[in-house]
């Protein structure tokens, strides 16, 4: 059986503040944000796989849909952003 700490460290190149991982695990929540700029694609796989590792380690995952960032980064007008949010029912 894989230890929780090993799941968190798996497939990482560098961990800054590795000594604080156990302290962080006590908080038990991770936030990850995505812009609403289009369909989910292969590029999301890296973060999704790590989020799955964290979830298996007992950490709660919260996905944030960054609608204002999408708009501010000029990746679409509000009509486009709202349509993308409505499509995001998989979250």
DSSP file (Angstrom, degrees, kcal/mol; ACC not computed):
  #  RESIDUE AA STRUCTURE BP1 BP2  ACC     N-H-->O    O-->H-N    N-H-->O    O-->H-N    TCO  KAPPA ALPHA  PHI   PSI    X-CA   Y-CA   Z-CA
    1    1 A X              0   0    0      0, 0.0     2,-0.3     0, 0.0     0, 0.0   0.000 360.0 360.0 360.0 136.1    0.0    0.0    0.0
    2    2 A X        -     0   0    0      1,-0.1     2,-0.1     2,-0.0     5,-0.0  -0.599 360.0-123.0 -79.2 132.0    1.3    3.4   -0.9
    3    3 A X     >  -     0   0    0     -2,-0.3     4,-1.8     1,-0.1     3,-0.2  -0.392  19.2-118.3 -70.3 151.1    1.8    5.8    2.0
    4    4 A X  H  > S+     0   0    0      1,-0.2     4,-1.9     2,-0.2     5,-0.2   0.896 115.4  52.8 -57.5 -42.1   -0.1    9.1    1.8
    5    5 A X  H  > S+     0   0    0      1,-0.2     4,-1.9     2,-0.2    -1,-0.2   0.865 106.8  53.1 -64.3 -35.3    3.1   11.1    1.8
    6    6 A X  H  > S+     0   0    0      2,-0.2     4,-1.3    -3,-0.2    -1,-0.2   0.866 106.4  52.9 -68.4 -35.9    4.4    9.1   -1.1
    7    7 A X  H  < S+     0   0    0     -4,-1.8    -2,-0.2     1,-0.2    -1,-0.2   0.908 109.9  48.6 -62.0 -42.3    1.2    9.9   -3.1
    8    8 A X  H  < S+     0   0    0     -4,-1.9    -2,-0.2     1,-0.2    -1,-0.2   0.880 117.0  41.1 -66.5 -38.2    1.7   13.6   -2.5
    9    9 A X  H >< S+     0   0    0     -4,-1.9     3,-1.3    -5,-0.2    -1,-0.2   0.611  88.3 120.1 -85.7 -12.8    5.4   13.4   -3.5
   10   10 A X  T 3< S+     0   0    0     -4,-1.3     3,-0.1     1,-0.2    43,-0.1  -0.233  81.8   3.1 -60.3 138.5    4.8   11.1   -6.5
   11   11 A X  T 3  S+     0   0    0      1,-0.2     2,-0.4     2,-0.1    -1,-0.2   0.774  97.0 132.0  58.6  31.8    5.8   12.4  -10.0
   12   12 A X    <   -     0   0    0     -3,-1.3    -1,-0.2     1,-0.1     3,-0.1  -0.889  45.5-161.3-111.1 146.6    7.2   15.7   -8.6
   13   13 A X  S    S+     0   0    0     -2,-0.4     2,-0.3     1,-0.3    -1,-0.1   0.845  78.2   6.3 -89.3 -40.6   10.6   17.1   -9.6
   14   14 A X        -     0   0    0      2,-0.0     2,-0.5     4,-0.0    -1,-0.3  -0.999  56.9-160.8-147.3 140.0   11.0   19.4   -6.7
   15   15 A X    >   -     0   0    0     -2,-0.3     3,-0.7    -3,-0.1     2,-0.6  -0.982  13.7-151.2-123.1 119.4    9.0   20.2   -3.5
   16   16 A X  T 3  S+     0   0    0     -2,-0.5    -2,-0.0     1,-0.3     4,-0.0  -0.788  85.3  12.5 -90.2 125.6    9.7   23.5   -1.8
   17   17 A X  T >  S+     0   0    0     -2,-0.6     3,-2.5     2,-0.1    -1,-0.3   0.864  73.9 166.5  78.2  37.8    9.2   23.2    2.0
   18   18 A X  G X  S+     0   0    0     -3,-0.7     3,-1.5     1,-0.3     4,-0.3   0.798  70.3  66.0 -56.5 -30.2    9.0   19.4    2.0
   19   19 A X  G 3  S+     0   0    0      1,-0.3    -1,-0.3     2,-0.1     4,-0.3   0.651  97.8  55.4 -66.4 -14.1    9.4   19.5    5.8
   20   20 A X  G <> S+     0   0    0     -3,-2.5     4,-2.5     1,-0.1    -1,-0.3   0.383  77.1  97.1 -99.6   2.7    6.0   21.2    6.0
   21   21 A X  H <> S+     0   0    0     -3,-1.5     4,-2.5     1,-0.2     5,-0.2   0.926  83.9  48.5 -60.0 -47.1    4.0   18.5    4.1
   22   22 A X  H  > S+     0   0    0     -4,-0.3     4,-0.9     1,-0.2    -1,-0.2   0.892 112.4  49.2 -62.9 -38.8    2.7   16.7    7.2
   23   23 A X  H >> S+     0   0    0     -4,-0.3     4,-0.6     1,-0.2     3,-0.6   0.912 111.9  49.5 -62.8 -42.8    1.6   20.0    8.7
   24   24 A X  H >X S+     0   0    0     -4,-2.5     4,-1.2     1,-0.2     3,-1.1   0.862 101.6  62.7 -64.5 -36.8   -0.1   20.9    5.5
   25   25 A X  H 3< S+     0   0    0     -4,-2.5    -1,-0.2     1,-0.3    -2,-0.2   0.796  94.4  63.0 -60.9 -28.1   -1.9   17.5    5.4
   26   26 A X  H << S+     0   0    0     -4,-0.9    -1,-0.3    -3,-0.6    -2,-0.2   0.829  97.3  56.0 -66.7 -31.4   -3.6   18.3    8.6
   27   27 A X  H << S-     0   0    0     -3,-1.1    -1,-0.2    -4,-0.6    -2,-0.2   0.902  89.9-163.7 -67.5 -40.8   -5.4   21.3    6.9
   28   28 A X     <  +     0   0    0     -4,-1.2    32,-3.1     1,-0.1     2,-0.4   0.633  44.3 104.2  73.2  18.4   -6.7   18.8    4.3
   29   29 A X  E     -a   60   0A   0     -5,-0.3     2,-0.4    30,-0.2    32,-0.2  -0.997  41.8-173.4-135.8 135.2   -7.9   21.1    1.5
   30   30 A X  E     -a   61   0A   0     30,-2.7    32,-2.8    -2,-0.4     2,-0.4  -0.983  10.3-154.2-123.7 137.1   -6.3   21.9   -1.8
   31   31 A X  E     +a   62   0A   0     -2,-0.4     2,-0.4    30,-0.2    32,-0.2  -0.910  12.6 179.3-110.2 137.8   -7.5   24.6   -4.2
   32   32 A X  E     -a   63   0A   0     30,-2.3    32,-3.0    -2,-0.4     2,-0.4  -0.994  10.9-156.5-137.7 130.7   -6.9   24.5   -8.0
   33   33 A X  E     -a   64   0A   0     -2,-0.4     2,-0.4    30,-0.2    32,-0.2  -0.859   8.1-173.1-114.2 144.4   -8.1   27.1  -10.4
   34   34 A X  E     -a   65   0A   0     30,-2.5    32,-3.1    -2,-0.4     2,-0.2  -0.992  24.9-123.4-130.5 138.1   -8.8   26.9  -14.1
   35   35 A X  E     -a   66   0A   0     -2,-0.4     2,-1.0    30,-0.2     3,-0.2  -0.514  22.6-127.1 -72.9 150.8   -9.7   29.6  -16.6
   36   36 A X        +     0   0    0     30,-0.6    48,-0.2     1,-0.2    49,-0.1  -0.422  67.8 126.6 -94.4  56.6  -13.0   29.0  -18.5
   37   37 A X  S    S-     0   0    0     -2,-1.0     2,-0.3     1,-0.2    -1,-0.2   0.310  73.6 -40.4-103.9   8.9  -11.4   29.5  -21.8
   38   38 A X  S    S-     0   0    0     -3,-0.2    -1,-0.2    43,-0.1     3,-0.1  -0.967  85.7 -29.3 159.4-172.1  -12.4   26.4  -23.7
   39   39 A X        -     0   0    0     -2,-0.3     2,-0.1     1,-0.1    -2,-0.1  -0.271  69.4 -93.5 -68.3 154.4  -13.0   22.6  -23.4
   40   40 A X        +     0   0    0      2,-0.0     2,-0.2     3,-0.0    -1,-0.1  -0.457  57.2 177.6 -64.0 142.7  -11.0   20.5  -21.0
   41   41 A X    >   -     0   0    0     -2,-0.1     3,-2.0    -3,-0.1     4,-0.4  -0.813  45.9 -79.7-144.0 179.7   -7.9   19.1  -22.9
   42   42 A X  G >  S+     0   0    0      1,-0.3     3,-1.7    -2,-0.2     4,-0.4   0.784 118.0  68.6 -57.8 -30.6   -4.8   17.0  -22.5
   43   43 A X  G >  S+     0   0    0      1,-0.3     3,-0.5     2,-0.2     4,-0.4   0.745  92.8  59.6 -62.3 -23.5   -2.9   19.9  -20.9
   44   44 A X  G <> S+     0   0    0     -3,-2.0     4,-2.3     1,-0.2    -1,-0.3   0.645  82.9  86.3 -76.3 -14.6   -5.1   19.6  -17.9
   45   45 A X  H <> S+     0   0    0     -3,-1.7     4,-2.7    -4,-0.4     5,-0.2   0.837  80.2  59.0 -59.1 -37.2   -4.0   16.1  -17.3
   46   46 A X  H <> S+     0   0    0     -3,-0.5     4,-1.7    -4,-0.4    -1,-0.2   0.950 112.8  36.9 -59.6 -51.4   -0.9   17.0  -15.2
   47   47 A X  H  > S+     0   0    0     -4,-0.4     4,-2.7    -3,-0.2    -1,-0.2   0.880 115.2  55.3 -71.0 -35.8   -2.8   18.9  -12.6
   48   48 A X  H  X S+     0   0    0     -4,-2.3     4,-2.2     1,-0.2    -2,-0.2   0.919 107.5  49.4 -63.5 -42.5   -5.8   16.4  -12.6
   49   49 A X  H  X S+     0   0    0     -4,-2.7     4,-1.9     2,-0.2    -1,-0.2   0.906 112.6  47.2 -63.2 -40.7   -3.5   13.5  -11.9
   50   50 A X  H  X S+     0   0    0     -4,-1.7     4,-2.5    -5,-0.2    -2,-0.2   0.897 109.8  53.3 -68.0 -38.4   -1.8   15.3   -9.0
   51   51 A X  H  X S+     0   0    0     -4,-2.7     4,-2.4     1,-0.2    -2,-0.2   0.889 107.3  52.2 -62.0 -37.7   -5.2   16.3   -7.7
   52   52 A X  H  X S+     0   0    0     -4,-2.2     4,-2.4     2,-0.2    -1,-0.2   0.897 108.3  50.8 -64.2 -40.3   -6.2   12.6   -7.8
   53   53 A X  H  X S+     0   0    0     -4,-1.9     4,-1.4     2,-0.2    -2,-0.2   0.931 111.6  47.6 -60.3 -45.7   -3.1   11.7   -5.8
   54   54 A X  H  <>S+     0   0    0     -4,-2.5     5,-2.3     1,-0.2    -2,-0.2   0.890 110.9  51.3 -63.6 -39.5   -3.9   14.3   -3.2
   55   55 A X  H ><5S+     0   0    0     -4,-2.4     3,-1.8     1,-0.2    -1,-0.2   0.913 108.0  51.6 -64.0 -42.8   -7.5   13.1   -3.0
   56   56 A X  H 3<5S+     0   0    0     -4,-2.4    -1,-0.2     1,-0.3    -2,-0.2   0.785 103.8  59.6 -63.6 -27.0   -6.3    9.5   -2.5
   57   57 A X  T 3<5S-     0   0    0     -4,-1.4    -1,-0.3    -5,-0.2    -2,-0.2   0.411 127.5-100.7 -81.5   2.5   -4.1   10.8    0.3
   58   58 A X  T < 5S+     0   0    0     -3,-1.8     2,-0.4     1,-0.3    -3,-0.2   0.595  77.7 137.3  93.0  11.7   -7.3   12.1    2.1
   59   59 A X      < -     0   0    0     -5,-2.3    -1,-0.3    -6,-0.1     2,-0.2  -0.783  54.0-123.2 -95.9 134.1   -7.1   15.7    1.1
   60   60 A X  E     -a   29   0A   0    -32,-3.1   -30,-2.7    -2,-0.4     2,-0.5  -0.541  24.1-143.9 -75.1 138.1  -10.3   17.5    0.0
   61   61 A X  E     -a   30   0A   0     -2,-0.2     2,-0.5   -32,-0.2   -30,-0.2  -0.888  13.8-170.7-108.1 131.6  -10.1   19.1   -3.5
   62   62 A X  E     -a   31   0A   0    -32,-2.8   -30,-2.3    -2,-0.5     2,-0.5  -0.983   9.2-155.3-122.5 121.2  -11.8   22.3   -4.4
   63   63 A X  E     -a   32   0A   0     -2,-0.5     2,-0.5   -32,-0.2   -30,-0.2  -0.826   6.8-160.2 -96.4 128.8  -11.9   23.4   -8.1
   64   64 A X  E     -a   33   0A   0    -32,-3.0   -30,-2.5    -2,-0.5     2,-0.7  -0.933   9.1-147.1-109.7 128.1  -12.2   27.1   -8.7
   65   65 A X  E     -a   34   0A   0     -2,-0.5     2,-1.9   -32,-0.2     3,-0.2  -0.858  13.7-146.6 -96.0 114.0  -13.4   28.3  -12.1
   66   66 A X  E  >  +a   35   0A   0    -32,-3.1     4,-2.1    -2,-0.7   -30,-0.6  -0.508  34.8 157.8 -86.9  74.4  -11.7   31.6  -12.8
   67   67 A X  H  > S+     0   0    0     -2,-1.9     4,-2.1     1,-0.2    -1,-0.2   0.910  74.5  48.7 -66.5 -42.6  -14.3   33.4  -14.8
   68   68 A X  H  > S+     0   0    0     -3,-0.2     4,-3.2     1,-0.2     5,-0.2   0.893 110.9  51.1 -65.5 -38.1  -12.9   36.9  -14.0
   69   69 A X  H  > S+     0   0    0      2,-0.2     4,-2.4     1,-0.2    -1,-0.2   0.900 108.0  52.9 -64.9 -39.3   -9.4   35.8  -15.0
   70   70 A X  H  <>S+     0   0    0     -4,-2.1     5,-2.4     2,-0.2     6,-0.4   0.935 114.5  41.9 -58.8 -46.3  -10.7   34.5  -18.2
   71   71 A X  H ><5S+     0   0    0     -4,-2.1     3,-1.7     3,-0.2     5,-0.3   0.929 114.6  49.8 -67.8 -46.6  -12.4   37.8  -19.0
   72   72 A X  H 3<5S+     0   0    0     -4,-3.2    -1,-0.2     1,-0.3    -2,-0.2   0.841 108.2  53.8 -63.3 -33.4   -9.4   39.9  -17.7
   73   73 A X  T 3<5S-     0   0    0     -4,-2.4    -1,-0.3    -5,-0.2    -2,-0.2   0.314 114.6-121.0 -83.5   9.4   -7.0   37.9  -19.9
   74   74 A X  T < 5 +     0   0    0     -3,-1.7    -3,-0.2     2,-0.2    -2,-0.1   0.852  69.5 137.3  55.3  42.7   -9.2   38.6  -22.9
   75   75 A X  S   <S-     0   0    0     -5,-2.4     2,-0.2     1,-0.3    -4,-0.2   0.349  76.3 -24.3 -95.8   4.5  -10.0   35.0  -23.6
   76   76 A X        -     0   0    0     -6,-0.4    -1,-0.3    -5,-0.3    -2,-0.2  -0.791  68.0 -94.6 163.2 158.1  -13.6   35.8  -24.2
   77   77 A X     >  -     0   0    0     -2,-0.2     4,-2.5    -3,-0.1     5,-0.2  -0.279  53.5 -91.6 -81.2 177.8  -16.4   38.2  -23.5
   78   78 A X  H  > S+     0   0    0      1,-0.2     4,-2.6     2,-0.2     5,-0.2   0.830 126.4  57.0 -64.3 -31.6  -18.9   37.5  -20.7
   79   79 A X  H  > S+     0   0    0      2,-0.2     4,-1.9     1,-0.2    -1,-0.2   0.941 110.2  44.7 -62.3 -46.2  -21.3   35.7  -23.0
   80   80 A X  H  > S+     0   0    0      2,-0.2     4,-2.2     1,-0.2    -2,-0.2   0.932 113.3  50.5 -61.2 -47.4  -18.5   33.2  -23.9
   81   81 A X  H  X S+     0   0    0     -4,-2.5     4,-2.3     1,-0.2    -2,-0.2   0.921 110.0  49.7 -59.7 -45.6  -17.4   32.8  -20.3
   82   82 A X  H  X S+     0   0    0     -4,-2.6     4,-2.0     1,-0.2    -1,-0.2   0.881 109.4  51.8 -62.7 -38.0  -20.9   32.1  -19.1
   83   83 A X  H  X S+     0   0    0     -4,-1.9     4,-1.3     2,-0.2    -1,-0.2   0.898 109.8  49.7 -64.3 -39.5  -21.4   29.5  -21.9
   84   84 A X  H  X S+     0   0    0     -4,-2.2     4,-0.9     1,-0.2    -2,-0.2   0.901 109.2  51.8 -65.2 -40.8  -18.2   27.8  -20.8
   85   85 A X  H >< S+     0   0    0     -4,-2.3     3,-0.6     1,-0.2    -1,-0.2   0.889 107.1  52.5 -64.0 -38.5  -19.3   27.8  -17.2
   86   86 A X  H 3< S+     0   0    0     -4,-2.0     3,-0.2     1,-0.2    -1,-0.2   0.814 107.7  52.4 -67.1 -29.7  -22.6   26.1  -18.1
   87   87 A X  H 3< S+     0   0    0     -4,-1.3     2,-1.6     1,-0.2     3,-0.4   0.705  89.0  85.0 -74.7 -20.4  -20.7   23.4  -20.0
   88   88 A X    X<  +     0   0    0     -4,-0.9     3,-1.2    -3,-0.6    -1,-0.2  -0.155  45.0 129.0 -81.6  44.5  -18.5   22.7  -16.9
   89   89 A X  T 3   +     0   0    0     -2,-1.6    -1,-0.2     1,-0.2    -2,-0.1   0.638  57.1  75.8 -74.5 -12.3  -20.9   20.3  -15.3
   90   90 A X  T 3         0   0    0     -3,-0.4    -1,-0.2     1,-0.3    -2,-0.1   0.681 360.0 360.0 -72.4 -15.8  -18.2   17.7  -14.8
   91   91 A X    <         0   0    0     -3,-1.2    -1,-0.3   -28,-0.0   -28,-0.2   0.452 360.0 360.0 -82.4 360.0  -16.8   19.8  -11.9
